[in-house]
Amino acid sequence: MTTPTAQPREQQVGPGGTPSHPVRGINHMAFPTFDPAGTIGFYRDVLGLPLVQTMQVKAWGPEYQRDFVHFFFDIGNADRLAFFYYFGQEPYRDENLPPLLDLGQHVALHVDTLADLDGFAQRIHDAGLTIDMRVMHETVESIYVRDPNDILIEIARPLRDLTAADAVDAEVTAQALLDVLASDGEPTLDALWARKAELIASRIPA
């Protein structure tokens, strides 16, 4: 099956009507949250921002990484505000562990095509800098690099458009997370998946 490609954003133009550069704005900005129930309640229920996507991820990357849920709110103009909730992560960290920025806080720039993404990878290489990682996520392919302030910058190109099914999945995932956090058991990604399976099963007509 052919994977659908996302529609390019309206391009910025420079003098003479030519595109000024391949960046098409912010794909998303991401921050850690230690209160996912309050975060979802504020952005979705108080501000009315649609919850359009979630990713539930087993620990990967650095040894200190934990299982996490990454959820995205639509803030208009094809942009998203995103949050990471790390299972078992306390707000205050051991001074020997990496700083808060390594809990997921970053800015993601949007590019339309693989050629654009490869072009930035080449620019980073030519400048003598190191790409932290290149990752094929569920809906985007991304490269990551740190700026001189040690801020993590992601450059992301879409693999497909988000759909109504993604939004439904996001809402089910969010409810499963809230249920797990409100339960007496230990909140874990496995517990979230088990509760999510129950919620999905309850939606299937008898």
Z-matrix of the N, CA and C atoms (Angstrom, degrees):
N
C 1 1.451
C 2 1.516 1 108.95
N 3 1.284 2 117.74 1 134.28
C 4 1.460 3 122.22 2 -179.45
C 5 1.514 4 110.09 3 -77.69
N 6 1.330 5 116.63 4 131.26
C 7 1.450 6 120.76 5 177.53
C 8 1.521 7 109.73 6 -77.78
N 9 1.352 8 118.18 7 124.90
C 10 1.458 9 119.57 8 179.83
C 11 1.514 10 110.89 9 -67.02
N 12 1.300 11 117.25 10 145.81
C 13 1.458 12 121.60 11 179.33
C 14 1.515 13 109.43 12 -100.40
N 15 1.326 14 115.24 13 145.42
C 16 1.458 15 119.85 14 179.33
C 17 1.521 16 110.24 15 -70.25
N 18 1.309 17 115.42 16 148.33
C 19 1.457 18 120.09 17 178.46
C 20 1.522 19 110.21 18 -73.31
N 21 1.338 20 118.89 19 134.17
C 22 1.460 21 120.50 20 179.44
C 23 1.516 22 110.98 21 -62.11
N 24 1.307 23 116.10 22 146.55
C 25 1.453 24 120.61 23 174.50
C 26 1.526 25 109.40 24 -73.88
N 27 1.314 26 114.41 25 165.48
C 28 1.464 27 119.26 26 174.82
C 29 1.522 28 108.69 27 -63.41
N 30 1.321 29 116.00 28 127.17
C 31 1.450 30 120.00 29 -173.80
C 32 1.525 31 111.69 30 -80.23
N 33 1.334 32 114.98 31 142.12
C 34 1.450 33 120.23 32 170.04
C 35 1.516 34 108.46 33 -73.78
N 36 1.311 35 117.23 34 142.70
C 37 1.460 36 119.95 35 -178.57
C 38 1.515 37 110.05 36 -122.90
N 39 1.316 38 113.70 37 146.35
C 40 1.449 39 120.46 38 177.89
C 41 1.517 40 110.42 39 -104.02
N 42 1.330 41 117.17 40 -163.27
C 43 1.462 42 120.73 41 178.37
C 44 1.520 43 111.46 42 -56.35
N 45 1.314 44 116.13 43 136.76
C 46 1.455 45 120.59 44 179.49
C 47 1.512 46 113.79 45 82.47
N 48 1.338 47 117.08 46 4.43
C 49 1.451 48 120.48 47 176.78
C 50 1.511 49 115.02 48 81.23
N 51 1.330 50 118.87 49 10.49
C 52 1.459 51 121.41 50 179.78
C 53 1.528 52 110.06 51 -91.79
N 54 1.324 53 117.86 52 148.67
C 55 1.464 54 120.30 53 178.69
C 56 1.520 55 110.89 54 -56.72
N 57 1.323 56 116.96 55 135.21
C 58 1.457 57 120.11 56 -177.39
C 59 1.525 58 112.44 57 -77.52
N 60 1.316 59 118.29 58 -33.48
C 61 1.461 60 123.19 59 176.61
C 62 1.524 61 107.50 60 -172.13
N 63 1.341 62 117.86 61 167.32
C 64 1.469 63 119.46 62 -173.28
C 65 1.516 64 115.68 63 -81.65
N 66 1.345 65 119.48 64 -8.16
C 67 1.461 66 119.54 65 179.09
C 68 1.517 67 109.79 66 -72.10
N 69 1.336 68 116.74 67 132.82
C 70 1.459 69 122.04 68 -177.15
C 71 1.515 70 111.79 69 -112.82
N 72 1.310 71 117.49 70 29.35
C 73 1.459 72 121.19 71 178.90
C 74 1.517 73 111.49 72 102.93
N 75 1.327 74 114.67 73 -162.38
C 76 1.459 75 121.87 74 -177.12
C 77 1.522 76 109.51 75 -88.13
N 78 1.326 77 116.92 76 124.32
C 79 1.459 78 120.65 77 170.64
C 80 1.525 79 109.16 78 -74.01
N 81 1.336 80 115.75 79 -49.60
C 82 1.458 81 120.59 80 172.17
C 83 1.521 82 109.36 81 -164.77
N 84 1.319 83 115.57 82 159.49
C 85 1.450 84 123.11 83 168.22
C 86 1.520 85 106.66 84 -116.62
N 87 1.327 86 117.34 85 137.80
C 88 1.456 87 120.80 86 -172.57
C 89 1.524 88 111.39 87 -127.96
N 90 1.325 89 115.10 88 142.44
C 91 1.456 90 122.64 89 -178.79
C 92 1.523 91 109.19 90 -140.71
N 93 1.330 92 117.92 91 154.95
C 94 1.467 93 119.72 92 173.07
C 95 1.523 94 110.53 93 -76.95
N 96 1.312 95 116.43 94 152.33
C 97 1.462 96 121.14 95 170.92
C 98 1.520 97 108.62 96 -131.48
N 99 1.320 98 116.13 97 139.02
C 100 1.455 99 121.62 98 175.33
C 101 1.527 100 110.45 99 -106.36
N 102 1.346 101 115.45 100 1.60
C 103 1.464 102 122.15 101 179.12
C 104 1.523 103 107.99 102 -136.31
N 105 1.344 104 117.91 103 74.68
C 106 1.461 105 119.38 104 -176.72
C 107 1.522 106 113.43 105 -62.91
N 108 1.345 107 117.61 106 -34.94
C 109 1.464 108 119.48 107 178.52
C 110 1.531 109 110.14 108 -62.69
N 111 1.331 110 116.82 109 -46.16
C 112 1.457 111 120.00 110 178.13
C 113 1.513 112 112.36 111 -66.14
N 114 1.330 113 116.32 112 -36.79
C 115 1.464 114 120.45 113 -179.97
C 116 1.520 115 111.09 114 -65.48
N 117 1.333 116 116.65 115 -47.88
C 118 1.460 117 120.64 116 178.87
C 119 1.523 118 110.02 117 -63.94
N 120 1.330 119 116.87 118 -42.33
C 121 1.459 120 119.98 119 178.98
C 122 1.514 121 112.78 120 -61.04
N 123 1.329 122 116.74 121 -39.81
C 124 1.463 123 119.94 122 -178.10
C 125 1.520 124 111.85 123 -71.72
N 126 1.320 125 116.56 124 -53.98
C 127 1.476 126 119.33 125 -172.93
C 128 1.526 127 112.19 126 -75.06
N 129 1.343 128 117.75 127 -40.96
C 130 1.465 129 119.72 128 -178.23
C 131 1.519 130 111.94 129 -82.02
N 132 1.341 131 116.34 130 -48.72
C 133 1.460 132 119.73 131 -170.14
C 134 1.527 133 113.17 132 -89.40
N 135 1.325 134 117.49 133 -38.35
C 136 1.471 135 119.60 134 -179.98
C 137 1.527 136 111.11 135 -83.14
N 138 1.344 137 116.65 136 -52.52
C 139 1.468 138 119.74 137 -178.16
C 140 1.526 139 112.94 138 -82.56
N 141 1.335 140 117.93 139 -17.71
C 142 1.459 141 120.82 140 178.92
C 143 1.506 142 114.93 141 75.75
N 144 1.345 143 117.63 142 25.85
C 145 1.465 144 120.71 143 178.90
C 146 1.523 145 108.95 144 -85.15
N 147 1.337 146 118.91 145 123.69
C 148 1.469 147 120.53 146 -177.86
C 149 1.528 148 111.78 147 -63.02
N 150 1.315 149 114.92 148 137.19
C 151 1.463 150 121.56 149 172.27
C 152 1.519 151 106.72 150 -85.82
N 153 1.341 152 117.08 151 111.90
C 154 1.463 153 120.35 152 -167.65
C 155 1.522 154 114.72 153 -110.27
N 156 1.325 155 118.04 154 -13.73
C 157 1.460 156 118.81 155 -177.00
C 158 1.515 157 109.92 156 -162.38
N 159 1.331 158 116.37 157 146.61
C 160 1.462 159 121.39 158 168.90
C 161 1.519 160 108.83 159 -136.50
N 162 1.319 161 115.63 160 155.52
C 163 1.459 162 123.33 161 169.58
C 164 1.517 163 106.85 162 -129.07
N 165 1.309 164 117.11 163 131.60
C 166 1.460 165 122.00 164 175.57
C 167 1.520 166 106.71 165 -111.31
N 168 1.321 167 116.45 166 118.18
C 169 1.464 168 120.12 167 -164.75
C 170 1.527 169 111.17 168 -127.79
N 171 1.340 170 115.37 169 127.97
C 172 1.456 171 120.21 170 170.07
C 173 1.533 172 108.51 171 -72.27
N 174 1.317 173 116.07 172 152.12
C 175 1.460 174 121.07 173 -175.40
C 176 1.523 175 111.18 174 -54.13
N 177 1.328 176 116.30 175 134.64
C 178 1.460 177 122.05 176 177.43
C 179 1.525 178 107.33 177 -148.24
N 180 1.299 179 116.64 178 163.17
C 181 1.468 180 120.26 179 177.45
C 182 1.521 181 111.22 180 85.47
N 183 1.339 182 117.92 181 -133.52
C 184 1.474 183 121.08 182 -175.29
C 185 1.527 184 111.97 183 -58.78
N 186 1.329 185 116.04 184 155.72
C 187 1.460 186 121.45 185 -177.07
C 188 1.525 187 112.24 186 -61.84
N 189 1.334 188 117.07 187 -29.41
C 190 1.456 189 119.85 188 -177.91
C 191 1.526 190 112.79 189 -82.82
N 192 1.333 191 117.61 190 -2.31
C 193 1.455 192 121.07 191 -178.72
C 194 1.524 193 110.62 192 -62.87
N 195 1.330 194 116.42 193 146.69
C 196 1.457 195 122.81 194 177.72
C 197 1.520 196 109.85 195 -119.89
N 198 1.344 197 116.09 196 164.72
C 199 1.453 198 120.00 197 170.79
C 200 1.524 199 108.51 198 -59.76
N 201 1.348 200 116.59 199 144.61
C 202 1.464 201 118.05 200 -178.87
C 203 1.523 202 112.08 201 -149.44
N 204 1.330 203 113.88 202 162.21
C 205 1.456 204 122.92 203 169.89
C 206 1.519 205 106.82 204 -114.26
N 207 1.320 206 116.19 205 130.75
C 208 1.465 207 123.08 206 179.72
C 209 1.524 208 106.22 207 -114.57
N 210 1.342 209 118.02 208 117.41
C 211 1.456 210 118.55 209 -178.29
C 212 1.527 211 111.27 210 -125.72
N 213 1.350 212 114.52 211 149.38
C 214 1.455 213 122.77 212 -167.35
C 215 1.532 214 110.94 213 -126.25
N 216 1.337 215 115.75 214 131.41
C 217 1.460 216 121.88 215 175.12
C 218 1.531 217 109.50 216 -107.77
N 219 1.320 218 116.31 217 139.15
C 220 1.465 219 122.11 218 177.11
C 221 1.523 220 108.60 219 -77.32
N 222 1.341 221 116.75 220 120.37
C 223 1.464 222 120.41 221 178.25
C 224 1.531 223 111.54 222 -112.65
N 225 1.343 224 115.91 223 18.72
C 226 1.465 225 120.18 224 176.64
C 227 1.513 226 112.92 225 89.55
N 228 1.332 227 115.64 226 161.61
C 229 1.463 228 122.49 227 176.18
C 230 1.529 229 111.92 228 58.55
N 231 1.342 230 115.92 229 32.33
C 232 1.466 231 122.54 230 -178.81
C 233 1.529 232 112.76 231 62.52
N 234 1.325 233 117.76 232 19.57
C 235 1.460 234 123.12 233 179.19
C 236 1.527 235 109.54 234 -103.31
N 237 1.339 236 115.70 235 157.68
C 238 1.454 237 120.46 236 -179.05
C 239 1.527 238 110.86 237 -138.56
N 240 1.322 239 114.53 238 149.11
C 241 1.458 240 122.40 239 171.83
C 242 1.517 241 106.53 240 -109.19
N 243 1.328 242 116.51 241 126.83
C 244 1.461 243 120.24 242 -170.66
C 245 1.527 244 110.98 243 -123.72
N 246 1.330 245 115.08 244 154.37
C 247 1.461 246 121.68 245 178.50
C 248 1.521 247 109.63 246 -136.99
N 249 1.341 248 115.41 247 147.69
C 250 1.455 249 123.22 248 173.15
C 251 1.532 250 108.47 249 -107.77
N 252 1.319 251 116.36 250 132.22
C 253 1.463 252 120.31 251 167.55
C 254 1.524 253 107.69 252 -116.23
N 255 1.335 254 116.20 253 117.63
C 256 1.457 255 122.37 254 -179.54
C 257 1.530 256 109.24 255 -97.88
N 258 1.326 257 116.60 256 123.23
C 259 1.462 258 120.78 257 -179.39
C 260 1.521 259 110.48 258 -64.58
N 261 1.333 260 115.12 259 127.73
C 262 1.455 261 120.64 260 177.10
C 263 1.512 262 114.99 261 78.41
N 264 1.328 263 117.89 262 8.71
C 265 1.466 264 120.66 263 -177.51
C 266 1.524 265 110.31 264 -93.39
N 267 1.313 266 116.36 265 122.32
C 268 1.460 267 121.36 266 177.62
C 269 1.526 268 109.97 267 -85.07
N 270 1.345 269 117.46 268 153.04
C 271 1.473 270 120.21 269 -179.89
C 272 1.515 271 113.67 270 -60.26
N 273 1.322 272 117.73 271 -35.16
C 274 1.453 273 120.31 272 -177.61
C 275 1.518 274 109.16 273 -103.75
N 276 1.319 275 115.21 274 130.62
C 277 1.447 276 120.49 275 -169.06
C 278 1.523 277 112.04 276 -111.35
N 279 1.310 278 115.20 277 159.33
C 280 1.448 279 122.09 278 172.60
C 281 1.522 280 108.55 279 -61.64
N 282 1.333 281 117.28 280 134.86
C 283 1.461 282 120.76 281 -176.29
C 284 1.524 283 112.20 282 -64.02
N 285 1.322 284 117.26 283 -16.63
C 286 1.458 285 120.21 284 179.39
C 287 1.521 286 113.11 285 -83.33
N 288 1.349 287 117.13 286 -9.59
C 289 1.453 288 121.14 287 178.47
C 290 1.520 289 110.32 288 -91.71
N 291 1.325 290 117.22 289 161.96
C 292 1.463 291 120.17 290 -178.63
C 293 1.523 292 112.09 291 -61.15
N 294 1.329 293 117.71 292 160.47
C 295 1.457 294 121.83 293 -175.18
C 296 1.525 295 112.30 294 -70.80
N 297 1.338 296 114.74 295 175.98
C 298 1.462 297 121.75 296 -176.54
C 299 1.516 298 112.59 297 -56.00
N 300 1.333 299 117.50 298 -32.23
C 301 1.462 300 120.00 299 -179.97
C 302 1.515 301 111.54 300 -56.19
N 303 1.328 302 117.62 301 -31.22
C 304 1.454 303 120.62 302 -178.58
C 305 1.523 304 112.73 303 -80.75
N 306 1.325 305 117.70 304 4.30
C 307 1.462 306 121.41 305 172.11
C 308 1.522 307 110.48 306 -90.87
N 309 1.304 308 117.18 307 16.80
C 310 1.460 309 119.77 308 173.39
C 311 1.506 310 115.20 309 114.87
N 312 1.330 311 119.02 310 -9.84
C 313 1.457 312 120.14 311 -176.54
C 314 1.516 313 110.52 312 -66.96
N 315 1.323 314 116.58 313 123.90
C 316 1.462 315 120.47 314 -179.31
C 317 1.517 316 110.17 315 -165.34
N 318 1.327 317 115.25 316 167.62
C 319 1.465 318 122.98 317 172.88
C 320 1.514 319 107.67 318 -113.32
N 321 1.339 320 116.59 319 130.62
C 322 1.466 321 121.34 320 179.17
C 323 1.524 322 109.59 321 -111.65
N 324 1.327 323 116.09 322 120.15
C 325 1.459 324 121.96 323 176.58
C 326 1.526 325 109.49 324 -89.83
N 327 1.331 326 116.04 325 146.69
C 328 1.464 327 121.34 326 -176.77
C 329 1.519 328 110.59 327 -100.41
N 330 1.342 329 116.33 328 130.19
C 331 1.468 330 122.17 329 167.95
C 332 1.526 331 106.98 330 -126.56
N 333 1.340 332 115.96 331 155.71
C 334 1.461 333 119.97 332 -171.75
C 335 1.522 334 114.58 333 -85.44
N 336 1.345 335 117.70 334 -34.20
C 337 1.462 336 119.48 335 -166.11
C 338 1.526 337 112.44 336 -128.74
N 339 1.339 338 115.10 337 164.45
C 340 1.457 339 121.43 338 174.20
C 341 1.523 340 110.39 339 -62.50
N 342 1.332 341 117.07 340 -38.52
C 343 1.466 342 120.39 341 178.71
C 344 1.530 343 110.66 342 -60.92
N 345 1.334 344 116.88 343 -40.09
C 346 1.469 345 120.41 344 177.35
C 347 1.524 346 110.35 345 -62.80
N 348 1.344 347 116.66 346 -44.59
C 349 1.460 348 120.65 347 -178.55
C 350 1.524 349 110.57 348 -64.40
N 351 1.336 350 116.50 349 -44.77
C 352 1.461 351 120.47 350 177.89
C 353 1.526 352 111.10 351 -62.58
N 354 1.336 353 115.67 352 -35.36
C 355 1.459 354 119.54 353 178.86
C 356 1.516 355 111.99 354 -62.72
N 357 1.333 356 116.71 355 -41.47
C 358 1.464 357 119.48 356 177.80
C 359 1.529 358 110.58 357 -69.38
N 360 1.325 359 117.16 358 -37.58
C 361 1.465 360 119.41 359 177.02
C 362 1.527 361 110.01 360 -59.35
N 363 1.335 362 117.07 361 -40.41
C 364 1.457 363 121.13 362 179.49
C 365 1.523 364 111.17 363 -67.98
N 366 1.321 365 117.23 364 -40.89
C 367 1.475 366 120.80 365 178.34
C 368 1.522 367 110.65 366 -61.06
N 369 1.335 368 116.30 367 -42.22
C 370 1.462 369 120.89 368 179.21
C 371 1.528 370 110.00 369 -63.72
N 372 1.337 371 116.08 370 -44.45
C 373 1.468 372 120.70 371 178.41
C 374 1.526 373 111.07 372 -62.71
N 375 1.334 374 116.96 373 -44.62
C 376 1.465 375 120.91 374 -178.01
C 377 1.526 376 111.83 375 -64.23
N 378 1.341 377 116.75 376 -26.92
C 379 1.463 378 120.88 377 179.31
C 380 1.528 379 111.65 378 -82.31
N 381 1.329 380 117.54 379 0.00
C 382 1.454 381 121.02 380 179.56
C 383 1.514 382 113.55 381 78.60
N 384 1.338 383 116.89 382 17.00
C 385 1.459 384 121.28 383 179.98
C 386 1.526 385 109.74 384 -96.65
N 387 1.309 386 114.95 385 164.70
C 388 1.458 387 121.36 386 -177.95
C 389 1.515 388 110.74 387 -108.32
N 390 1.323 389 116.77 388 129.29
C 391 1.456 390 121.28 389 171.55
C 392 1.523 391 107.72 390 -77.63
N 393 1.339 392 115.99 391 121.67
C 394 1.466 393 119.78 392 -179.05
C 395 1.523 394 111.00 393 -59.64
N 396 1.323 395 116.06 394 -45.54
C 397 1.462 396 120.32 395 -179.78
C 398 1.525 397 109.36 396 -168.39
N 399 1.320 398 114.54 397 158.91
C 400 1.462 399 121.98 398 173.38
C 401 1.533 400 105.68 399 -125.76
N 402 1.330 401 116.41 400 122.72
C 403 1.455 402 120.74 401 -169.79
C 404 1.522 403 110.25 402 -130.83
N 405 1.340 404 116.05 403 135.89
C 406 1.451 405 122.13 404 170.77
C 407 1.522 406 107.08 405 -94.93
N 408 1.337 407 117.01 406 100.98
C 409 1.454 408 121.38 407 178.40
C 410 1.532 409 108.85 408 -81.49
N 411 1.328 410 116.08 409 -169.51
C 412 1.459 411 120.15 410 -178.47
C 413 1.531 412 112.25 411 -67.81
N 414 1.313 413 116.74 412 -39.34
C 415 1.471 414 119.48 413 -175.07
C 416 1.513 415 113.76 414 -126.74
N 417 1.325 416 118.23 415 -3.01
C 418 1.464 417 121.25 416 178.43
C 419 1.523 418 109.51 417 -141.14
N 420 1.334 419 115.29 418 155.76
C 421 1.459 420 121.80 419 166.99
C 422 1.513 421 107.16 420 -109.28
N 423 1.324 422 116.93 421 134.16
C 424 1.458 423 120.20 422 -171.11
C 425 1.526 424 112.08 423 -136.06
N 426 1.340 425 114.16 424 149.81
C 427 1.454 426 121.08 425 165.56
C 428 1.528 427 107.40 426 -117.82
N 429 1.338 428 115.34 427 151.90
C 430 1.457 429 121.15 428 -176.64
C 431 1.523 430 109.35 429 -128.26
N 432 1.332 431 115.11 430 136.87
C 433 1.457 432 121.00 431 178.33
C 434 1.529 433 107.46 432 -146.50
N 435 1.329 434 117.37 433 152.71
C 436 1.464 435 120.70 434 178.74
C 437 1.531 436 109.87 435 -101.93
N 438 1.331 437 113.91 436 137.85
C 439 1.466 438 119.13 437 178.53
C 440 1.534 439 108.96 438 -82.36
N 441 1.339 440 118.93 439 177.86
C 442 1.466 441 120.36 440 -178.05
C 443 1.521 442 114.15 441 -62.11
N 444 1.334 443 118.19 442 -16.97
C 445 1.462 444 122.21 443 177.40
C 446 1.522 445 112.19 444 -92.92
N 447 1.334 446 116.77 445 7.31
C 448 1.460 447 123.70 446 -177.28
C 449 1.527 448 112.39 447 67.97
N 450 1.337 449 116.58 448 21.82
C 451 1.464 450 121.39 449 174.03
C 452 1.520 451 108.44 450 -82.98
N 453 1.319 452 116.30 451 131.60
C 454 1.456 453 121.08 452 -179.17
C 455 1.523 454 109.89 453 -78.38
N 456 1.318 455 116.52 454 123.40
C 457 1.463 456 123.44 455 178.77
C 458 1.525 457 108.28 456 -112.21
N 459 1.312 458 115.64 457 125.02
C 460 1.463 459 122.12 458 174.94
C 461 1.526 460 108.26 459 -105.01
N 462 1.310 461 116.80 460 139.12
C 463 1.465 462 121.88 461 171.34
C 464 1.519 463 105.98 462 -118.36
N 465 1.332 464 116.16 463 120.07
C 466 1.463 465 121.31 464 -168.28
C 467 1.519 466 111.15 465 -125.26
N 468 1.337 467 114.67 466 138.24
C 469 1.467 468 119.01 467 172.72
C 470 1.526 469 107.77 468 -120.84
N 471 1.338 470 118.28 469 136.46
C 472 1.465 471 120.75 470 -175.19
C 473 1.516 472 111.64 471 -71.56
N 474 1.318 473 115.60 472 143.25
C 475 1.453 474 122.04 473 173.86
C 476 1.529 475 111.22 474 -93.68
N 477 1.328 476 115.87 475 -25.15
C 478 1.465 477 121.08 476 177.26
C 479 1.516 478 108.53 477 -163.55
N 480 1.320 479 116.68 478 167.58
C 481 1.454 480 121.30 479 173.11
C 482 1.525 481 110.19 480 -74.77
N 483 1.326 482 116.83 481 148.94
C 484 1.454 483 119.89 482 168.47
C 485 1.525 484 108.82 483 -72.35
N 486 1.322 485 116.53 484 149.23
C 487 1.458 486 121.92 485 -176.97
C 488 1.525 487 110.27 486 -124.02
N 489 1.324 488 115.03 487 175.25
C 490 1.465 489 120.08 488 175.50
C 491 1.518 490 110.80 489 -61.66
N 492 1.336 491 117.02 490 -32.39
C 493 1.461 492 120.41 491 178.43
C 494 1.531 493 111.15 492 -63.60
N 495 1.332 494 117.43 493 -35.78
C 496 1.462 495 120.55 494 176.97
C 497 1.522 496 110.42 495 -63.35
N 498 1.333 497 116.46 496 -40.39
C 499 1.466 498 120.60 497 -179.60
C 500 1.527 499 110.78 498 -66.64
N 501 1.342 500 117.11 499 -40.44
C 502 1.467 501 120.42 500 177.03
C 503 1.523 502 109.92 501 -62.75
N 504 1.327 503 116.76 502 -45.97
C 505 1.459 504 120.92 503 178.58
C 506 1.526 505 110.74 504 -59.87
N 507 1.332 506 116.71 505 -39.72
C 508 1.464 507 120.45 506 179.95
C 509 1.522 508 111.13 507 -62.63
N 510 1.338 509 116.73 508 -42.87
C 511 1.456 510 120.24 509 -179.64
C 512 1.528 511 111.16 510 -66.80
N 513 1.335 512 117.78 511 -40.68
C 514 1.463 513 120.83 512 178.35
C 515 1.525 514 110.21 513 -65.03
N 516 1.334 515 116.41 514 -42.48
C 517 1.468 516 120.30 515 178.56
C 518 1.525 517 110.89 516 -62.53
N 519 1.339 518 116.26 517 -44.25
C 520 1.460 519 120.01 518 -179.98
C 521 1.524 520 111.02 519 -61.56
N 522 1.333 521 117.11 520 -42.73
C 523 1.467 522 119.79 521 179.40
C 524 1.521 523 110.74 522 -65.47
N 525 1.340 524 116.39 523 -40.42
C 526 1.463 525 119.46 524 177.51
C 527 1.523 526 110.99 525 -61.38
N 528 1.325 527 117.16 526 -42.32
C 529 1.460 528 121.34 527 178.68
C 530 1.529 529 110.76 528 -62.49
N 531 1.334 530 116.54 529 -45.91
C 532 1.465 531 119.77 530 -179.77
C 533 1.523 532 110.69 531 -63.41
N 534 1.335 533 117.04 532 -39.35
C 535 1.465 534 120.14 533 178.67
C 536 1.523 535 111.57 534 -64.01
N 537 1.326 536 116.46 535 -42.55
C 538 1.462 537 120.68 536 -179.67
C 539 1.527 538 110.68 537 -65.33
N 540 1.314 539 116.34 538 -41.24
C 541 1.461 540 119.55 539 -179.71
C 542 1.525 541 111.83 540 -67.17
N 543 1.336 542 116.56 541 -29.09
C 544 1.462 543 120.90 542 -179.10
C 545 1.535 544 112.50 543 -86.26
N 546 1.325 545 117.34 544 -8.76
C 547 1.463 546 120.99 545 -177.89
C 548 1.522 547 110.71 546 -83.54
N 549 1.323 548 115.66 547 171.84
C 550 1.465 549 120.78 548 179.90
C 551 1.527 550 112.58 549 -81.75
N 552 1.330 551 116.71 550 -16.16
C 553 1.455 552 119.83 551 -177.78
C 554 1.518 553 112.53 552 -78.84
N 555 1.332 554 115.67 553 171.14
C 556 1.462 555 121.13 554 178.29
C 557 1.525 556 109.53 555 -72.65
N 558 1.333 557 118.47 556 128.38
C 559 1.474 558 119.50 557 178.02
C 560 1.523 559 110.75 558 -73.46
N 561 1.310 560 115.60 559 119.05
C 562 1.457 561 121.59 560 178.14
C 563 1.520 562 108.19 561 -137.84
N 564 1.323 563 116.04 562 165.84
C 565 1.457 564 119.66 563 177.44
C 566 1.526 565 110.73 564 -65.79
N 567 1.329 566 116.81 565 -37.50
C 568 1.462 567 119.56 566 178.35
C 569 1.528 568 110.87 567 -63.46
N 570 1.332 569 116.70 568 -38.79
C 571 1.462 570 120.15 569 177.74
C 572 1.529 571 110.54 570 -66.02
N 573 1.321 572 116.24 571 -38.32
C 574 1.477 573 119.76 572 176.63
C 575 1.522 574 110.25 573 -61.19
N 576 1.334 575 116.75 574 -46.33
C 577 1.461 576 119.72 575 -178.55
C 578 1.529 577 111.25 576 -63.12
N 579 1.341 578 116.43 577 -39.08
C 580 1.463 579 119.18 578 178.87
C 581 1.521 580 110.76 579 -63.77
N 582 1.325 581 117.31 580 -44.15
C 583 1.466 582 120.83 581 178.97
C 584 1.525 583 110.49 582 -66.93
N 585 1.343 584 116.77 583 -38.32
C 586 1.460 585 120.28 584 178.28
C 587 1.526 586 110.34 585 -61.63
N 588 1.333 587 116.96 586 -40.82
C 589 1.463 588 120.25 587 178.01
C 590 1.522 589 111.01 588 -61.34
N 591 1.336 590 116.45 589 -39.12
C 592 1.467 591 119.93 590 177.27
C 593 1.522 592 111.61 591 -63.53
N 594 1.323 593 116.39 592 -42.37
C 595 1.467 594 120.30 593 -179.69
C 596 1.527 595 110.98 594 -65.86
N 597 1.328 596 116.66 595 -40.46
C 598 1.463 597 119.95 596 177.90
C 599 1.520 598 110.42 597 -63.85
N 600 1.347 599 115.91 598 -43.74
C 601 1.464 600 120.18 599 -180.00
C 602 1.517 601 111.33 600 -61.93
N 603 1.338 602 116.34 601 -35.25
C 604 1.471 603 119.77 602 -178.60
C 605 1.522 604 112.29 603 -70.13
N 606 1.319 605 117.05 604 -17.81
C 607 1.465 606 121.09 605 179.30
C 608 1.534 607 112.27 606 -86.79
N 609 1.339 608 117.00 607 -11.39
C 610 1.454 609 120.38 608 -178.06
C 611 1.529 610 109.23 609 -83.05
N 612 1.313 611 118.43 610 125.63
C 613 1.469 612 120.51 611 -178.85
C 614 1.526 613 111.04 612 -59.07
N 615 1.311 614 116.26 613 140.60
C 616 1.467 615 121.26 614 -179.40
C 617 1.537 616 109.93 615 -67.88
